[in-house]
């Protein structure tokens, strides 16, 4: 049996799918006996209750008066080095190239080559930041200096190679869901608080940034609700929210749209839906679609980025070109009008989520990467996920 590791994890702790995945991964690794040290500016919001071998190290920024901007990146690098030395960490696993992988590189320079670094690319660090000429060289350095690099979709790997001209090996490690948490919940009583028995529920969950094309969500719903009784549930908050509220009012849809704000029990919320709408302009993976899939909710959305790697068109959802509101509305209606088809998709969603994107398989993949960079021979058991 391979020895247990001491792993430092750095992520954005308060928002986004990358923080969710990093935190859930840390918890799963701790369950396997590894010692996990989160090194972030605040406690990850998905960390939850006490775990005996999970530790949190807060990054405090020196607000010295000569600094125009508090140097968070330098404080993070220093904290990484400090924790690595005091806790004798085997490696740092950082999520996002900028600034986390750069900080890990600095920490490694302070500690020495005995400290290994693994970088996971999640999307924005490549799809947005890597298109900024002033950051390209920094991101390229961070990737080249990592002992291993992973990405959450083949599409993201290809985009990384294209934008940065990188030939460094990149491991594909898809995002995952914990099958003990994400499964179809009984939502009959809760659903009755929001909709009538004959009404269908469409749902959108995001951080309401322009890239999510939430305006398309409203247009799709408007077309659907012209043909069948339906409600739209919007979950989350973000910069586009007030604009969306105005659009809903102008279209006269106020009585058919429910704003649920941010919700922590995502599995319970998603289980209220009949269809998830995800018409994003860019989506390196689409974690919310996987969460919905695990709860038996098919996705209707765009074929952007890594979404086609997750959603099998015609089996677990329907995909259309970005901006094809008519096509997405038509696909949503196909599912909502045909109960037999919807049930077929529901079963396919649960099967695919539990067999191909489950926590056990992906966690084992990360473990294999850790042992590889550390030069540790480890026989990993064959893991097969099921319902």
C-alpha positions as a Markdown table, in Angstrom:
| # | Residue | x | y | z |
|---|---|---|---|---|
| 1 | Unk | 0.0 | 0.0 | 0.0 |
| 2 | Unk | 1.4 | 3.4 | -1.0 |
| 3 | Unk | 2.2 | 5.8 | 1.8 |
| 4 | Unk | -0.2 | 8.6 | 2.8 |
| 5 | Unk | 0.8 | 12.1 | 1.6 |
| 6 | Unk | 0.8 | 15.6 | 3.0 |
| 7 | Unk | -0.8 | 17.8 | 0.5 |
| 8 | Unk | -1.2 | 21.6 | 0.4 |
| 9 | Unk | -4.2 | 22.8 | -1.6 |
| 10 | Unk | -4.7 | 26.4 | -2.8 |
| 11 | Unk | -7.8 | 27.6 | -4.6 |
| 12 | Unk | -10.3 | 30.5 | -4.8 |
| 13 | Unk | -12.1 | 29.5 | -1.6 |
| 14 | Unk | -15.3 | 31.6 | -1.9 |
| 15 | Unk | -16.6 | 31.3 | -5.4 |
| 16 | Unk | -16.6 | 29.3 | -8.7 |
| 17 | Unk | -16.6 | 25.7 | -9.7 |
| 18 | Unk | -12.8 | 25.5 | -9.3 |
| 19 | Unk | -13.1 | 26.2 | -5.6 |
| 20 | Unk | -15.9 | 23.7 | -5.2 |
| 21 | Unk | -13.9 | 20.9 | -7.0 |
| 22 | Unk | -10.6 | 21.7 | -5.1 |
| 23 | Unk | -12.4 | 21.6 | -1.7 |
| 24 | Unk | -14.3 | 18.5 | -2.5 |
| 25 | Unk | -11.1 | 16.8 | -3.7 |
| 26 | Unk | -9.4 | 17.8 | -0.5 |
| 27 | Unk | -12.2 | 16.2 | 1.6 |
| 28 | Unk | -12.1 | 13.0 | -0.4 |
| 29 | Unk | -8.3 | 12.7 | -0.2 |
| 30 | Unk | -8.6 | 13.2 | 3.6 |
| 31 | Unk | -11.1 | 10.4 | 3.7 |
| 32 | Unk | -8.4 | 8.2 | 2.1 |
| 33 | Unk | -6.0 | 9.0 | 4.9 |
| 34 | Unk | -4.0 | 11.8 | 3.3 |
| 35 | Unk | -3.2 | 14.9 | 5.4 |
| 36 | Unk | -4.6 | 18.0 | 3.7 |
| 37 | Unk | -3.6 | 21.6 | 4.3 |
| 38 | Unk | -5.7 | 24.3 | 2.7 |
| 39 | Unk | -3.6 | 27.5 | 2.1 |
| 40 | Unk | -6.1 | 30.3 | 1.2 |
| 41 | Unk | -7.2 | 33.7 | 2.3 |
| 42 | Unk | -10.4 | 32.3 | 3.9 |
| 43 | Unk | -11.9 | 29.0 | 4.8 |
| 44 | Unk | -13.3 | 27.3 | 1.6 |
| 45 | Unk | -17.1 | 27.6 | 1.7 |
| 46 | Unk | -17.6 | 23.9 | 0.9 |
| 47 | Unk | -15.4 | 22.6 | 3.6 |
| 48 | Unk | -18.2 | 22.1 | 6.0 |
| 49 | Unk | -17.8 | 20.3 | 9.3 |
| 50 | Unk | -14.7 | 19.3 | 11.2 |
| 51 | Unk | -12.3 | 16.8 | 9.5 |
| 52 | Unk | -9.6 | 15.2 | 11.6 |
| 53 | Unk | -6.9 | 15.4 | 9.0 |
| 54 | Unk | -7.8 | 18.7 | 7.2 |
| 55 | Unk | -6.1 | 21.9 | 8.3 |
| 56 | Unk | -6.6 | 25.5 | 7.3 |
| 57 | Unk | -3.8 | 28.1 | 7.0 |
| 58 | Unk | -5.0 | 31.6 | 6.5 |
| 59 | Unk | -3.0 | 33.9 | 4.2 |
| 60 | Unk | -2.7 | 37.3 | 5.8 |
| 61 | Unk | -1.6 | 40.2 | 3.6 |
| 62 | Unk | 1.0 | 42.8 | 4.9 |
| 63 | Unk | -0.7 | 46.2 | 4.6 |
| 64 | Unk | 2.6 | 48.1 | 4.9 |
| 65 | Unk | 2.0 | 51.8 | 4.1 |
| 66 | Unk | 4.5 | 51.9 | 1.2 |
| 67 | Unk | 2.4 | 49.3 | -0.7 |
| 68 | Unk | -0.1 | 51.0 | -3.0 |
| 69 | Unk | -1.8 | 47.5 | -3.4 |
| 70 | Unk | -1.5 | 44.9 | -0.7 |
| 71 | Unk | 0.8 | 42.2 | -2.2 |
| 72 | Unk | -1.4 | 39.1 | -1.8 |
| 73 | Unk | 0.5 | 37.0 | -4.3 |
| 74 | Unk | 3.8 | 37.4 | -2.3 |
| 75 | Unk | 2.0 | 36.8 | 0.9 |
| 76 | Unk | 0.5 | 33.6 | -0.5 |
| 77 | Unk | 3.9 | 32.4 | -1.8 |
| 78 | Unk | 5.5 | 33.0 | 1.6 |
| 79 | Unk | 2.7 | 31.2 | 3.4 |
| 80 | Unk | 3.0 | 28.2 | 1.0 |
| 81 | Unk | 6.7 | 28.0 | 1.8 |
| 82 | Unk | 6.1 | 28.4 | 5.5 |
| 83 | Unk | 3.5 | 25.7 | 5.7 |
| 84 | Unk | 5.4 | 23.4 | 3.4 |
| 85 | Unk | 8.5 | 23.6 | 5.6 |
| 86 | Unk | 6.7 | 23.4 | 9.0 |
| 87 | Unk | 4.3 | 20.6 | 8.0 |
| 88 | Unk | 6.8 | 18.8 | 5.7 |
| 89 | Unk | 4.4 | 18.8 | 2.8 |
| 90 | Unk | 5.1 | 16.4 | -0.1 |
| 91 | Unk | 3.5 | 18.6 | -2.7 |
| 92 | Unk | 1.3 | 21.6 | -3.4 |
| 93 | Unk | -1.8 | 21.2 | -5.6 |
| 94 | Unk | -2.9 | 24.6 | -6.9 |
| 95 | Unk | -6.0 | 25.4 | -8.8 |
| 96 | Unk | -5.5 | 28.1 | -11.5 |
| 97 | Unk | -2.3 | 29.1 | -13.1 |
| 98 | Unk | -2.5 | 32.8 | -12.1 |
| 99 | Unk | -1.7 | 33.6 | -9.4 |
| 100 | Unk | -1.6 | 30.2 | -7.6 |
| 101 | Unk | 0.8 | 28.3 | -9.8 |
| 102 | Unk | 3.2 | 31.2 | -9.9 |
| 103 | Unk | 3.1 | 31.5 | -6.1 |
| 104 | Unk | 3.8 | 27.7 | -5.9 |
| 105 | Unk | 6.8 | 28.2 | -8.1 |
| 106 | Unk | 8.1 | 30.9 | -5.8 |
| 107 | Unk | 7.5 | 28.7 | -2.8 |
| 108 | Unk | 9.4 | 25.9 | -4.4 |
| 109 | Unk | 12.3 | 28.3 | -5.0 |
| 110 | Unk | 12.4 | 29.1 | -1.3 |
| 111 | Unk | 12.1 | 25.4 | -0.1 |
| 112 | Unk | 13.9 | 23.5 | -2.8 |
| 113 | Unk | 13.1 | 20.9 | -5.4 |
| 114 | Unk | 12.0 | 18.4 | -2.8 |
| 115 | Unk | 8.6 | 20.2 | -2.8 |
| 116 | Unk | 6.6 | 19.2 | -5.9 |
| 117 | Unk | 3.8 | 21.2 | -7.5 |
| 118 | Unk | 0.7 | 20.1 | -9.4 |
| 119 | Unk | -1.3 | 22.7 | -11.3 |
| 120 | Unk | -5.0 | 22.2 | -12.4 |
| 121 | Unk | -6.3 | 24.5 | -15.1 |
| 122 | Unk | -10.0 | 25.2 | -14.8 |
| 123 | Unk | -10.7 | 27.6 | -17.7 |
| 124 | Unk | -10.6 | 31.3 | -17.0 |
| 125 | Unk | -6.9 | 31.2 | -16.4 |
| 126 | Unk | -6.6 | 30.1 | -20.1 |
| 127 | Unk | -9.7 | 31.2 | -21.9 |
| 128 | Unk | -9.5 | 34.8 | -20.6 |
| 129 | Unk | -6.2 | 35.5 | -19.0 |
| 130 | Unk | -4.0 | 33.7 | -21.5 |
| 131 | Unk | -5.4 | 36.0 | -24.2 |
| 132 | Unk | -3.8 | 39.0 | -22.4 |
| 133 | Unk | -0.4 | 39.5 | -23.9 |
| 134 | Unk | 0.9 | 40.9 | -20.6 |
| 135 | Unk | 0.1 | 37.7 | -18.8 |
| 136 | Unk | 1.0 | 35.0 | -21.4 |
| 137 | Unk | 4.6 | 34.6 | -20.4 |
| 138 | Unk | 3.7 | 34.4 | -16.8 |
| 139 | Unk | 1.1 | 31.7 | -17.3 |
| 140 | Unk | 3.5 | 29.8 | -19.6 |
| 141 | Unk | 6.2 | 30.0 | -16.9 |
| 142 | Unk | 3.8 | 28.7 | -14.3 |
| 143 | Unk | 2.8 | 25.7 | -16.5 |
| 144 | Unk | 6.4 | 24.9 | -17.5 |
| 145 | Unk | 7.6 | 25.0 | -13.9 |
| 146 | Unk | 4.9 | 22.7 | -12.5 |
| 147 | Unk | 5.8 | 19.1 | -12.0 |
| 148 | Unk | 2.4 | 18.0 | -13.4 |
| 149 | Unk | -0.4 | 19.9 | -15.1 |
| 150 | Unk | -4.0 | 18.8 | -15.3 |
| 151 | Unk | -7.0 | 20.3 | -17.1 |
| 152 | Unk | -10.7 | 19.6 | -16.7 |
| 153 | Unk | -11.5 | 18.9 | -20.4 |
| 154 | Unk | -9.9 | 18.0 | -23.6 |
| 155 | Unk | -11.2 | 21.3 | -25.0 |
| 156 | Unk | -9.2 | 23.2 | -22.4 |
| 157 | Unk | -6.1 | 21.2 | -23.1 |
| 158 | Unk | -6.3 | 22.0 | -26.8 |
| 159 | Unk | -7.0 | 25.7 | -26.1 |
| 160 | Unk | -4.0 | 25.8 | -23.7 |
| 161 | Unk | -1.7 | 24.4 | -26.4 |
| 162 | Unk | -3.1 | 26.7 | -29.0 |
| 163 | Unk | -2.9 | 30.0 | -27.0 |
| 164 | Unk | 0.4 | 29.4 | -25.3 |
| 165 | Unk | 2.2 | 27.1 | -27.8 |
| 166 | Unk | 2.8 | 24.6 | -25.0 |
| 167 | Unk | 3.8 | 21.0 | -25.6 |
| 168 | Unk | 4.2 | 20.1 | -21.9 |
| 169 | Unk | 2.2 | 17.0 | -21.1 |
| 170 | Unk | -1.2 | 17.8 | -19.6 |
| 171 | Unk | -3.3 | 15.2 | -17.8 |
| 172 | Unk | -7.0 | 15.1 | -18.4 |
| 173 | Unk | -8.8 | 15.0 | -15.1 |
| 174 | Unk | -12.5 | 15.7 | -15.4 |
| 175 | Unk | -14.5 | 17.4 | -12.7 |
| 176 | Unk | -16.6 | 15.1 | -10.6 |
| 177 | Unk | -19.5 | 14.8 | -8.2 |
| 178 | Unk | -19.7 | 13.0 | -4.9 |
| 179 | Unk | -22.4 | 10.4 | -5.5 |
| 180 | Unk | -23.2 | 10.4 | -1.8 |
| 181 | Unk | -24.4 | 14.0 | -2.1 |
| 182 | Unk | -25.5 | 14.4 | -5.7 |
| 183 | Unk | -28.5 | 12.1 | -6.4 |
| 184 | Unk | -32.2 | 12.7 | -7.2 |
| 185 | Unk | -33.8 | 14.1 | -4.0 |
| 186 | Unk | -37.4 | 13.9 | -3.1 |
| 187 | Unk | -38.7 | 17.3 | -4.1 |
| 188 | Unk | -42.5 | 16.9 | -4.2 |
| 189 | Unk | -43.2 | 18.9 | -1.1 |
| 190 | Unk | -40.7 | 21.6 | -1.8 |
| 191 | Unk | -41.8 | 21.9 | -5.4 |
| 192 | Unk | -45.4 | 22.5 | -4.3 |
| 193 | Unk | -44.2 | 25.7 | -2.6 |
| 194 | Unk | -43.2 | 27.2 | -6.0 |
| 195 | Unk | -45.2 | 25.6 | -8.8 |
| 196 | Unk | -48.6 | 24.1 | -9.6 |
| 197 | Unk | -48.7 | 20.3 | -10.2 |
| 198 | Unk | -49.2 | 20.8 | -13.9 |
| 199 | Unk | -46.3 | 23.3 | -14.4 |
| 200 | Unk | -42.8 | 22.3 | -15.6 |
| 201 | Unk | -39.6 | 23.8 | -14.0 |
| 202 | Unk | -36.7 | 25.2 | -16.0 |
| 203 | Unk | -33.6 | 26.2 | -14.0 |
| 204 | Unk | -30.4 | 28.2 | -14.5 |
| 205 | Unk | -27.6 | 28.3 | -12.0 |
| 206 | Unk | -24.6 | 30.5 | -12.4 |
| 207 | Unk | -22.6 | 33.5 | -11.2 |
| 208 | Unk | -24.6 | 35.7 | -13.7 |
| 209 | Unk | -21.6 | 36.9 | -15.7 |
| 210 | Unk | -22.0 | 37.9 | -19.4 |
| 211 | Unk | -20.3 | 34.7 | -20.5 |
| 212 | Unk | -23.2 | 32.7 | -19.1 |
| 213 | Unk | -25.6 | 34.5 | -21.5 |
| 214 | Unk | -28.4 | 34.6 | -19.0 |
| 215 | Unk | -30.4 | 36.8 | -21.4 |
| 216 | Unk | -30.6 | 33.8 | -23.6 |
| 217 | Unk | -32.0 | 31.8 | -20.7 |
| 218 | Unk | -34.9 | 34.3 | -20.4 |
| 219 | Unk | -35.5 | 34.2 | -24.1 |
| 220 | Unk | -35.6 | 30.4 | -24.2 |
| 221 | Unk | -38.0 | 30.3 | -21.2 |
| 222 | Unk | -40.3 | 32.9 | -22.8 |
| 223 | Unk | -40.6 | 30.7 | -25.9 |
| 224 | Unk | -41.2 | 27.6 | -23.8 |
| 225 | Unk | -43.8 | 29.2 | -21.6 |
| 226 | Unk | -45.8 | 30.3 | -24.7 |
| 227 | Unk | -46.5 | 26.6 | -25.3 |
| 228 | Unk | -46.7 | 25.0 | -21.9 |
| 229 | Unk | -47.3 | 26.0 | -18.3 |
| 230 | Unk | -43.8 | 26.5 | -16.8 |
| 231 | Unk | -41.8 | 28.4 | -14.2 |
| 232 | Unk | -38.2 | 29.5 | -14.4 |
| 233 | Unk | -35.9 | 29.3 | -11.3 |
| 234 | Unk | -32.8 | 31.4 | -11.3 |
| 235 | Unk | -30.1 | 30.4 | -8.7 |
| 236 | Unk | -27.1 | 32.5 | -7.9 |
| 237 | Unk | -26.0 | 36.1 | -8.0 |
| 238 | Unk | -23.7 | 38.2 | -10.1 |
| 239 | Unk | -23.1 | 41.4 | -12.1 |
| 240 | Unk | -25.8 | 40.7 | -14.7 |
| 241 | Unk | -28.5 | 40.0 | -12.2 |
| 242 | Unk | -30.1 | 43.5 | -12.1 |
| 243 | Unk | -30.0 | 43.6 | -15.9 |
| 244 | Unk | -31.8 | 40.3 | -16.1 |
| 245 | Unk | -34.4 | 41.4 | -13.6 |
| 246 | Unk | -35.2 | 44.4 | -15.8 |
| 247 | Unk | -35.5 | 42.2 | -18.8 |
| 248 | Unk | -37.9 | 39.9 | -17.0 |
| 249 | Unk | -40.0 | 42.8 | -16.0 |
| 250 | Unk | -40.1 | 44.3 | -19.5 |
| 251 | Unk | -41.1 | 41.0 | -21.0 |
| 252 | Unk | -43.9 | 40.6 | -18.4 |
| 253 | Unk | -42.6 | 37.4 | -17.0 |
| 254 | Unk | -42.3 | 38.4 | -13.3 |
| 255 | Unk | -45.0 | 36.0 | -12.1 |
| 256 | Unk | -43.3 | 33.1 | -13.8 |
| 257 | Unk | -39.7 | 33.6 | -12.6 |
| 258 | Unk | -38.5 | 32.7 | -9.2 |
| 259 | Unk | -35.2 | 34.1 | -7.9 |
| 260 | Unk | -33.6 | 31.8 | -5.3 |
| 261 | Unk | -30.3 | 33.6 | -4.9 |
| 262 | Unk | -27.3 | 31.7 | -3.7 |
| 263 | Unk | -28.0 | 28.2 | -2.4 |
| 264 | Unk | -25.7 | 25.8 | -0.6 |
| 265 | Unk | -27.6 | 22.6 | -0.9 |
| 266 | Unk | -27.3 | 22.5 | -4.7 |
| 267 | Unk | -28.5 | 18.9 | -5.1 |
| 268 | Unk | -31.8 | 19.6 | -3.4 |
| 269 | Unk | -32.3 | 22.7 | -5.5 |
| 270 | Unk | -31.5 | 21.1 | -8.8 |
| 271 | Unk | -33.8 | 18.2 | -8.0 |
| 272 | Unk | -36.7 | 20.7 | -8.3 |
| 273 | Unk | -36.0 | 21.1 | -12.0 |
| 274 | Unk | -37.2 | 19.3 | -15.1 |
| 275 | Unk | -34.5 | 20.8 | -17.3 |
| 276 | Unk | -31.3 | 22.8 | -16.7 |
| 277 | Unk | -30.6 | 25.6 | -19.1 |
| 278 | Unk | -26.9 | 26.3 | -19.9 |
| 279 | Unk | -26.5 | 28.5 | -23.0 |
| 280 | Unk | -23.0 | 29.7 | -22.1 |
| 281 | Unk | -20.6 | 31.4 | -24.5 |
| 282 | Unk | -17.6 | 29.7 | -22.8 |
| 283 | Unk | -17.6 | 26.7 | -20.5 |
| 284 | Unk | -14.4 | 24.7 | -20.0 |
| 285 | Unk | -16.4 | 21.9 | -18.4 |
| 286 | Unk | -19.8 | 22.9 | -17.0 |
| 287 | Unk | -19.8 | 21.6 | -13.4 |
| 288 | Unk | -23.4 | 22.6 | -12.8 |
| 289 | Unk | -24.5 | 20.4 | -15.7 |
| 290 | Unk | -22.8 | 17.5 | -14.1 |
| 291 | Unk | -24.4 | 18.2 | -10.8 |
| 292 | Unk | -27.8 | 18.3 | -12.6 |
| 293 | Unk | -27.0 | 15.1 | -14.4 |
| 294 | Unk | -26.3 | 13.3 | -11.2 |
| 295 | Unk | -29.7 | 14.4 | -9.9 |
| 296 | Unk | -31.4 | 13.1 | -13.0 |
| 297 | Unk | -31.9 | 16.5 | -14.7 |
| 298 | Unk | -31.0 | 16.8 | -18.4 |
| 299 | Unk | -29.3 | 19.9 | -19.7 |
| 300 | Unk | -30.4 | 22.0 | -22.7 |
| 301 | Unk | -27.6 | 24.3 | -23.7 |
| 302 | Unk | -24.8 | 25.3 | -26.0 |
| 303 | Unk | -22.0 | 23.2 | -27.5 |
| 304 | Unk | -19.4 | 25.6 | -26.1 |
| 305 | Unk | -16.0 | 24.4 | -24.8 |
| 306 | Unk | -16.0 | 21.2 | -22.8 |
| 307 | Unk | -19.8 | 20.9 | -22.6 |
| 308 | Unk | -20.0 | 18.3 | -25.4 |
| 309 | Unk | -17.5 | 16.1 | -23.5 |
| 310 | Unk | -20.0 | 16.1 | -20.6 |
| 311 | Unk | -23.4 | 16.2 | -22.2 |
| 312 | Unk | -24.1 | 13.4 | -24.7 |
| 313 | Unk | -26.4 | 15.1 | -27.3 |
| 314 | Unk | -29.6 | 13.2 | -27.7 |
| 315 | Unk | -29.0 | 11.0 | -24.6 |
| 316 | Unk | -28.4 | 13.1 | -21.5 |
| 317 | Unk | -29.4 | 16.5 | -23.0 |
| 318 | Unk | -29.5 | 18.6 | -26.2 |
| 319 | Unk | -26.9 | 20.9 | -27.4 |
| 320 | Unk | -27.1 | 23.8 | -30.0 |
| 321 | Unk | -24.8 | 26.4 | -31.4 |
| 322 | Unk | -24.1 | 29.4 | -29.1 |
| 323 | Unk | -26.9 | 31.9 | -29.3 |
| 324 | Unk | -29.4 | 29.5 | -31.0 |
| 325 | Unk | -32.3 | 30.4 | -28.7 |
| 326 | Unk | -34.9 | 28.9 | -31.0 |
| 327 | Unk | -33.1 | 25.6 | -31.2 |
| 328 | Unk | -32.7 | 25.4 | -27.4 |
| 329 | Unk | -36.3 | 26.3 | -26.8 |
| 330 | Unk | -37.4 | 23.6 | -29.2 |
| 331 | Unk | -35.2 | 21.0 | -27.5 |
| 332 | Unk | -36.5 | 22.0 | -24.1 |
| 333 | Unk | -40.1 | 21.6 | -25.3 |
| 334 | Unk | -39.2 | 18.1 | -26.7 |
| 335 | Unk | -38.2 | 17.0 | -23.2 |
| 336 | Unk | -40.9 | 18.7 | -21.3 |
| 337 | Unk | -43.8 | 17.6 | -23.6 |
| 338 | Unk | -42.7 | 13.9 | -23.8 |
| 339 | Unk | -42.7 | 12.2 | -20.4 |
| 340 | Unk | -41.3 | 9.0 | -21.8 |
| 341 | Unk | -38.4 | 10.7 | -23.5 |
| 342 | Unk | -37.7 | 12.8 | -20.3 |
| 343 | Unk | -37.6 | 9.6 | -18.2 |
| 344 | Unk | -35.2 | 8.0 | -20.7 |
| 345 | Unk | -32.9 | 11.0 | -20.5 |
| 346 | Unk | -33.2 | 11.1 | -16.7 |
| 347 | Unk | -32.0 | 7.5 | -16.3 |
| 348 | Unk | -29.1 | 8.1 | -18.8 |
| 349 | Unk | -28.0 | 11.2 | -16.9 |
| 350 | Unk | -27.8 | 9.3 | -13.6 |
| 351 | Unk | -25.9 | 6.4 | -15.2 |
| 352 | Unk | -23.4 | 8.6 | -16.9 |
| 353 | Unk | -22.7 | 10.7 | -13.9 |
| 354 | Unk | -22.3 | 7.8 | -11.5 |
| 355 | Unk | -20.2 | 5.7 | -13.8 |
| 356 | Unk | -18.0 | 8.2 | -15.7 |
| 357 | Unk | -17.7 | 11.3 | -13.4 |
| 358 | Unk | -17.9 | 9.9 | -9.9 |
| 359 | Unk | -15.6 | 11.0 | -7.1 |
| 360 | Unk | -13.9 | 7.6 | -6.6 |
| 361 | Unk | -12.5 | 7.4 | -10.1 |
| 362 | Unk | -11.3 | 11.0 | -10.4 |
| 363 | Unk | -9.8 | 11.1 | -6.9 |
| 364 | Unk | -7.8 | 8.0 | -7.8 |
| 365 | Unk | -6.6 | 9.7 | -10.9 |
| 366 | Unk | -5.2 | 12.6 | -8.9 |
| 367 | Unk | -3.6 | 10.2 | -6.5 |
| 368 | Unk | -1.8 | 8.5 | -9.4 |
| 369 | Unk | -0.5 | 11.9 | -10.5 |
| 370 | Unk | 0.8 | 12.7 | -7.0 |
| 371 | Unk | 2.6 | 9.5 | -6.7 |
| 372 | Unk | 4.1 | 9.9 | -10.2 |
| 373 | Unk | 5.6 | 13.3 | -9.6 |
| 374 | Unk | 6.9 | 12.1 | -6.2 |
| 375 | Unk | 8.5 | 9.0 | -7.8 |
| 376 | Unk | 6.6 | 6.7 | -5.6 |
| 377 | Unk | 5.7 | 3.2 | -6.9 |
| 378 | Unk | 2.0 | 2.7 | -6.0 |
| 379 | Unk | -0.4 | 0.0 | -7.1 |
| 380 | Unk | -3.8 | 1.6 | -7.4 |
| 381 | Unk | -6.8 | -0.7 | -7.1 |
| 382 | Unk | -9.2 | -0.9 | -10.0 |
| 383 | Unk | -12.2 | 1.4 | -9.2 |
| 384 | Unk | -15.5 | 0.9 | -10.8 |
| 385 | Unk | -18.3 | 3.4 | -10.0 |
| 386 | Unk | -21.9 | 2.5 | -9.9 |
| 387 | Unk | -25.2 | 3.8 | -8.7 |
